[in-house]
Amino acid sequence: MAESIIAGLLRGKLVEAARIVGSEPRADRRAELTAQYGVRMVASNLEAARDADVILLSVKPQTLTKVGHELGGHLRPDQLVVSIVAGANCRVLTNLLDHHEVVRSMPNTPAQIGRGVTVWYATPEVTPLQTDQARVLLRALGTDLQVEDERFVEMATAVSGTGPAYVFLVMEALIDAAVHLGFPRHIAHDLVIETLEGSTAFAKSTAQHPAVLRNMVTSPGGTSAAAIHELESGRLRTVLSEAVWASYRRTVELGADLEKGLGLDEGRPLDTGNGRAADGTASKASTGRQPGR
Ligand SMILES: NC(=O)c1ccc[n+]([C@@H]2O[C@H](COP(=O)([O-])OP(=O)(O)OC[C@H]3O[C@@H](n4cnc5c(N)ncnc54)[C@H](OP(=O)(O)O)[C@@H]3O)[C@@H](O)[C@H]2O)c1
C-alpha cells in the first residue's frame, strides 16, 4: 500500500521523488524501490520520520506497536501522522506515538491503479494545513471521503477496505460457473470482468438504485428471474450482510488487541458503532452523524 501511495504521488506529480523518504527493513527491497521510483530508502523509521512533514504508517497491525515505540516521543506537533493500519484507532495511535496530530484512514487495493476509495478521520488537533496535506496524500490512491466520526472508518474497513475481497470471490465464482457451463477459461474470465466493469459503470452513470437496474433486466418468467430466485434461496443478501458484520467485528477486535497491548483497555465495552457491542449485545452508542457531514 505504501508503494501504491508513492506511485500515485509521483504519477500525479504531487510530490517530487527527492522529497520522499521510505523506511523498510530489507536491503533488497530498499534498493528495488529506489531504482523504481528514485526515492530515498533508509532502514531506520526514526531517520525516515525526522525531517518529514507527513509520516505515513503502512505496516501490518502486528508490527505497529514496535514501530510506534521507535517513533514515540520523537515527533513534533507540526508533523502529521497518517495511518492506514487496519484496526489501529486514534486512541491507540495517539498514545503509542505520544502525538496528537493523527489521521486514521482506510484505503483499499484498487489504490494500486489509482482507483481506490479511502475513508479518513482527522483528530481535532490536525490543523487545516495538515488536513490539506492528508487529502493530497490520500487522493493519490483515488477517491477520498473525510468523515467527522472515527467509527465510520471502522465501518468502511468492513465495506470498502475488505470490499475488493468480496468482489474477487464473486468474480471467481462466476468464472468457475461459466467454465462449468462449457466456456474456455479465458473467455469465461473476460465475460465476467467486462460484465462487472460494465455494470458498475452503468450504475454509476445512471445513478439509479441497483434494484431499478435489476428490474429492467428481469422479465416475468424470464432467465434473470429464475437466477435471482436461486440467489435469494441461497440467502445471498444475508450472507453478504453477515460477512460485512464479521469483518467489522474483527476490525474492532484488532483495535481492542492493540489497546490491550498498550494497557489502554480498562475493561470498557467495545462499541461497534451500531448500538451493539462487539459481542453483539446492546450498547448505548449510535452511529451519530452521516459520513462527511
Ligand atoms: N492491502 C490492503 O488491501 C489494505 C487495505 C487497507 C489498509 N491496509 C493496511 O495497510 C497496512 C499495510 O498493508 P500492506 O498490504 O501494504 O502490507 P505489506 O505489503 O506487508 O507492507 C508492510 C510493509 O511494512 C514493512 N515493514 C515490516 N516491518 C517493518 C518495520 N519494523 N519498520 C518499517 N517497515 C516495516 C514490510 O517490509 P517487508 O516486506 O520487508 O516485511 C512491508 O514493506 C496494513 O496495516 C493493512 O491493514 C491494507
The ligand as an SDF file (V2000), in Angstrom:
LIG
                    3D

 48 52  0  0  0  0  0  0  0  0999 V2000
   -3.6920   -4.4460    1.4280 N   0  0  0  0  0  0  0  0  0  0  0  0
   -4.8800   -3.9050    1.5950 C   0  0  0  0  0  0  0  0  0  0  0  0
   -5.8580   -4.1650    0.9040 O   0  0  0  0  0  0  0  0  0  0  0  0
   -5.0790   -2.8820    2.6530 C   0  0  0  0  0  0  0  0  0  0  0  0
   -6.1920   -2.0460    2.5980 C   0  0  0  0  0  0  0  0  0  0  0  0
   -6.3480   -1.0850    3.5810 C   0  0  0  0  0  0  0  0  0  0  0  0
   -5.4220   -0.9940    4.6050 C   0  0  0  0  0  0  0  0  0  0  0  0
   -4.3800   -1.8470    4.6500 N   0  0  0  0  0  0  0  0  0  0  0  0
   -3.4350   -1.7350    5.7550 C   0  0  0  0  0  0  0  0  0  0  0  0
   -2.2210   -1.2760    5.2280 O   0  0  0  0  0  0  0  0  0  0  0  0
   -1.1600   -1.7720    6.0420 C   0  0  0  0  0  0  0  0  0  0  0  0
   -0.0940   -2.3260    5.1410 C   0  0  0  0  0  0  0  0  0  0  0  0
   -0.6470   -3.3690    4.4070 O   0  0  0  0  0  0  0  0  0  0  0  0
    0.0750   -3.9880    3.1420 P   0  0  0  0  0  0  0  0  0  0  0  0
   -0.8940   -4.8740    2.4880 O   0  0  0  0  0  0  0  0  0  0  0  0
    0.7420   -2.9100    2.3480 O   0  0  0  0  0  0  0  0  0  0  0  0
    1.1830   -4.8760    3.8920 O   0  0  0  0  0  0  0  0  0  0  0  0
    2.6840   -5.2410    3.4160 P   0  0  0  0  0  0  0  0  0  0  0  0
    2.7330   -5.3790    1.9330 O   0  0  0  0  0  0  0  0  0  0  0  0
    3.1330   -6.3790    4.2730 O   0  0  0  0  0  0  0  0  0  0  0  0
    3.5070   -3.9470    3.7900 O   0  0  0  0  0  0  0  0  0  0  0  0
    4.0470   -3.7250    5.0510 C   0  0  0  0  0  0  0  0  0  0  0  0
    5.4200   -3.1460    4.8570 C   0  0  0  0  0  0  0  0  0  0  0  0
    5.9870   -2.8590    6.1420 O   0  0  0  0  0  0  0  0  0  0  0  0
    7.3480   -3.2790    6.1000 C   0  0  0  0  0  0  0  0  0  0  0  0
    7.8380   -3.4860    7.4610 N   0  0  0  0  0  0  0  0  0  0  0  0
    7.8470   -4.6300    8.2000 C   0  0  0  0  0  0  0  0  0  0  0  0
    8.4100   -4.4070    9.3990 N   0  0  0  0  0  0  0  0  0  0  0  0
    8.7550   -3.0810    9.4270 C   0  0  0  0  0  0  0  0  0  0  0  0
    9.3850   -2.2530   10.3730 C   0  0  0  0  0  0  0  0  0  0  0  0
    9.7380   -2.7130   11.5750 N   0  0  0  0  0  0  0  0  0  0  0  0
    9.5980   -0.9600   10.0600 N   0  0  0  0  0  0  0  0  0  0  0  0
    9.2260   -0.4590    8.8390 C   0  0  0  0  0  0  0  0  0  0  0  0
    8.6310   -1.2060    7.9060 N   0  0  0  0  0  0  0  0  0  0  0  0
    8.3990   -2.5000    8.1890 C   0  0  0  0  0  0  0  0  0  0  0  0
    7.2890   -4.5430    5.2990 C   0  0  0  0  0  0  0  0  0  0  0  0
    8.5980   -4.8670    4.8690 O   0  0  0  0  0  0  0  0  0  0  0  0
    8.9370   -6.4010    4.4430 P   0  0  0  0  0  0  0  0  0  0  0  0
    8.1660   -6.6460    3.1920 O   0  0  0  0  0  0  0  0  0  0  0  0
   10.3980   -6.3610    4.2580 O   0  0  0  0  0  0  0  0  0  0  0  0
    8.4770   -7.2560    5.5990 O   0  0  0  0  0  0  0  0  0  0  0  0
    6.3730   -4.1180    4.1580 C   0  0  0  0  0  0  0  0  0  0  0  0
    7.0740   -3.4290    3.1550 O   0  0  0  0  0  0  0  0  0  0  0  0
   -1.7640   -2.8300    6.9680 C   0  0  0  0  0  0  0  0  0  0  0  0
   -1.8630   -2.3120    8.2710 O   0  0  0  0  0  0  0  0  0  0  0  0
   -3.1340   -3.0610    6.4150 C   0  0  0  0  0  0  0  0  0  0  0  0
   -4.0560   -3.3040    7.4490 O   0  0  0  0  0  0  0  0  0  0  0  0
   -4.1640   -2.7640    3.6870 C   0  0  0  0  0  0  0  0  0  0  0  0
  1  2  1  0
  2  3  2  0
  2  4  1  0
  4  5  1  0
  4 48  2  0
  5  6  2  0
  6  7  1  0
  7  8  2  0
  8  9  1  0
  8 48  1  0
  9 10  1  0
  9 46  1  0
 10 11  1  0
 11 12  1  0
 11 44  1  0
 12 13  1  0
 13 14  1  0
 14 15  2  0
 14 16  1  0
 14 17  1  0
 17 18  1  0
 18 19  2  0
 18 20  1  0
 18 21  1  0
 21 22  1  0
 22 23  1  0
 23 24  1  0
 23 42  1  0
 24 25  1  0
 25 26  1  0
 25 36  1  0
 26 27  1  0
 26 35  1  0
 27 28  2  0
 28 29  1  0
 29 30  1  0
 29 35  2  0
 30 31  1  0
 30 32  2  0
 32 33  1  0
 33 34  2  0
 34 35  1  0
 36 37  1  0
 36 42  1  0
 37 38  1  0
 38 39  2  0
 38 40  1  0
 38 41  1  0
 42 43  1  0
 44 45  1  0
 44 46  1  0
 46 47  1  0
M  CHG  2   8   1  16  -1
M  END
$$$$
